[in-house]
């Protein structure tokens, strides 16, 4: 199977005893990024915001992260717009759900996969927009095609809950398996809770369907979908 190694990585998260496959963590130089941000580069400013949001290379400081995201978003940086929208939606920055949706739309218009997935979330929740599961599915699918594992995870949630589609746990698990193989922690947690034991008759068709989904969305081709985490 072309993406067997990715499935094994997902299975390692869901089933103890399967060896995990380690990924690489990007390394950033605070000094060079801060210098570029001070010079007014919006991408560097947004990246510096990400560092403060996550504590990557600096002491975690959400307030400073928000300041940097706001500055970069004002210069139309899509990543900053997305992250600022997430911080608003999570209550870490002042603003309404409608404000968050507007920022997500601006970032999505620039083809940012994470923002597309976030729009799917907002439509599924009815936060800042009317609840619309069909729209949520469309945004999740678009996000997945653009490289968002969280888009695949969101599609699985819709199938698991029967929201806008017929309830189908096999389809949900297959989507979560692909999402987890691409690094989505939420999907991995759902696999731990719901996935049948590896090697059982119930698991076999889920793995087969996951392979089809992975082929459809290009998981395992080139870099493949990235996780829904904080990625430039």
Buried (B, 14 or more C-beta within 10 A) or exposed (E): EEBEEBBBBBBBBBBEEBEEEEEEEEEBEEEEBBEBBEEEBBBBBBBBBBBBBBEBBBEEBBEBBBBBBBBBBEEEBBBBBBBBBBBBBEEBBEBEBEBBBBBBBBBBEEEBBBBBBBBBBBBBEEBBBEBBBEBBBBBBBBBBBBBBBBBBBBBBBBBBEEBBBEEBBBBBBBBBBBBBBBBBBBBBBBBEEBBBEBEEEEBEEBBEBBBEBBBEBBBBEEEBBBBBEBBE
